Amino acid sequence: MRALTWQGKHDVRVETVPDPRIVNPRDAIIQVTATAICGSDLHLYDAVIPGVQPGDILGHEFMGRVVETGPGSTLKKGQRVVVPFTISCGACFFCAQGQFSACDNSNPVETQEASELLYGHAMSGLFGYSHLTGGYPGGQAEYVRVPFSDVGPIVIPDGIPDEQVLFLSDILPTGWMAAENAQIHPGDSVAVWGCGPVGLFAIQSALLMGAGQVIGIDHHPNRLRLARDLGARTIDYRHSHVLEALMEMTGGIGPDAVIDAVGMESHGFSPDNLLDAAKQKIGIGVDRAHVLRMALMAVRKGGRVSVPGVYGGFADKFPLGALMQKGLQIRTGQTHVQKYTSELLQRIMEGQIDTTFLISHRLSLEEAAEGYRNFHENQNEWTKVVLTPG
Amino acid sequence: MSRQRELVLIAGAAGLSLAAAMLLRRRAEDLRRSDDAPGRTARRLDFGGYRVDGRTVTISASRADIYAQWRDPARLNRIFGGTLSLRQHPGDRFVWTIDATPAPIEVETWLVEDRPGEQLAWRSVDEAEIDVEIKLQLRDAPAARGTEAEAHVAWRPRWGLAGHYAAWMQGTDPGRLCRQALKRLKMLVETGEIATADNERREG
């Protein structure tokens, strides 16, 4: 089959690799009909996530048709499914509590020790996202082996176009969980850093959850326009002092909740970010955590901090004083996708949520490397790339 | 400075160092005695000439189920993942084979304790290549979470620290093998399969 493989920093290629087969009883093989490049794929592209190896197949946002099932799968051949990026067994202590992205049993034993060392506990398995999370071949391919296919994939009724539901695999539930983690009360002010796909879906979700005003922060005019189209107010950090602007836009109180939808590759020329960038460049630091620092400073006393943005390692200059003295709450984590897919599919089918507005480019799988390059270099215009195999 | 004064200073420094060492040792012993942490988590490498390692894993299953898995050599070999295998000989004699480099290591053991649903323990025979004791203890987990399965390995590496390091580098040190086995056991019991990222079934 053809698949997009990681070869090194800023070097991804579509290559011919062996087709996947059923390995475990609960597996299914999916023929991919649509797959997307995620903003977090760019962390792999930039080689700032540890544990990626040459030849790894990337991609964790995908959907397709079931072409083969193991004896323990509940799927049927021919069904259309969206596959969550988190691989979850459905049976362990964490899955039983709906904490699917903390699954104890999906990261193979051989790859658990690295994340135990780095994070204190082994992470769950994820598709196409480094060997810290299992080294599972990803979905930017013609076919994917889907473990625990009786737990993860959600069956999509015929008649709904792929593009309307593809993002159930990651960014839509991620934006939704980000807003849920912000514990929004009716009328709240919510600030969202990063108007990329997750940030935009977090804005959409926060408004649906009753926020009085949502303020999107970015520097790409097109992305800020998309945020405004959703009903958000915006701050372009190149033109305005963000902390001052947020205080003024919230009556001197500060946002009730803040959402960091940027993660480990903050932009900008603030001194802390320049230092982080230098450390990242020479390999003694992983995270550029400028946005998280700013979010902690901006949020009101007793406020809530939600972090859907991906971080991978360690950060210094962290405003622990602000966290403690202001009595803040932080909620974060990889998305418990399976917990949200049914409800969000229902909202899509009822027309409450549109997911197609952020797709800027549609390419074939063969053009995936070009998609990566442009999504990386021209983030203003390339907001979301959908790839179609075949 | 006179030679005599030098000797007094040296003797004083040596005495102070010895006293400090004794104090630190006593403090370490006091600390060891004063907490409830498992002995193998003590801040030292050597336990009377043995290395001690292990891991506790909570498995959502009854003690009887987990005990049964460990008494089934075919199941055990599956959870050992190829690096370790076990053969039962007549009686309670078991041979553990570690797939090490440059040659596999065989360790012959006796099953020295067998309390169904509670504990299994193997002890190497006197002439074994590695002096080792392996123990599996099962306890009811709190809050109806199933069973706490604790694997405990005490072993005397060939060539001491260097042998331990070599085994660690190869991924064949008994502590690691036990940790991995317990996690595979958990996967198998809770999900019916052992997670793998391989896109094809591996032979063997």
HADDOCK unambig.tbl for C-alpha pairs under 7 A between the chains (distance, minus, plus):
assign (segid A and resid 20 and name CA) (segid B and resid 199 and name CA) 4.69 0.50 0.50
assign (segid A and resid 20 and name CA) (segid B and resid 200 and name CA) 6.22 0.50 0.50
assign (segid A and resid 21 and name CA) (segid B and resid 199 and name CA) 5.77 0.50 0.50
assign (segid A and resid 21 and name CA) (segid B and resid 200 and name CA) 5.41 0.50 0.50
assign (segid A and resid 23 and name CA) (segid B and resid 199 and name CA) 6.89 0.50 0.50
assign (segid A and resid 23 and name CA) (segid B and resid 200 and name CA) 5.96 0.50 0.50
assign (segid A and resid 23 and name CA) (segid B and resid 201 and name CA) 5.10 0.50 0.50
assign (segid A and resid 24 and name CA) (segid B and resid 193 and name CA) 6.50 0.50 0.50
assign (segid A and resid 89 and name CA) (segid B and resid 191 and name CA) 6.49 0.50 0.50
assign (segid A and resid 91 and name CA) (segid B and resid 190 and name CA) 6.08 0.50 0.50
assign (segid A and resid 91 and name CA) (segid B and resid 191 and name CA) 6.33 0.50 0.50
assign (segid A and resid 92 and name CA) (segid B and resid 190 and name CA) 6.51 0.50 0.50
assign (segid A and resid 105 and name CA) (segid B and resid 187 and name CA) 5.40 0.50 0.50
assign (segid A and resid 105 and name CA) (segid B and resid 195 and name CA) 6.81 0.50 0.50
assign (segid A and resid 106 and name CA) (segid B and resid 195 and name CA) 5.60 0.50 0.50
assign (segid A and resid 107 and name CA) (segid B and resid 195 and name CA) 6.54 0.50 0.50
assign (segid A and resid 108 and name CA) (segid B and resid 195 and name CA) 4.96 0.50 0.50
assign (segid A and resid 108 and name CA) (segid B and resid 196 and name CA) 5.19 0.50 0.50
assign (segid A and resid 108 and name CA) (segid B and resid 197 and name CA) 6.92 0.50 0.50
assign (segid A and resid 109 and name CA) (segid B and resid 180 and name CA) 6.02 0.50 0.50
assign (segid A and resid 109 and name CA) (segid B and resid 183 and name CA) 6.67 0.50 0.50
assign (segid A and resid 109 and name CA) (segid B and resid 184 and name CA) 6.78 0.50 0.50
assign (segid A and resid 134 and name CA) (segid B and resid 197 and name CA) 6.36 0.50 0.50
assign (segid A and resid 135 and name CA) (segid B and resid 197 and name CA) 6.10 0.50 0.50
assign (segid A and resid 136 and name CA) (segid B and resid 197 and name CA) 4.68 0.50 0.50
assign (segid A and resid 145 and name CA) (segid B and resid 199 and name CA) 6.65 0.50 0.50
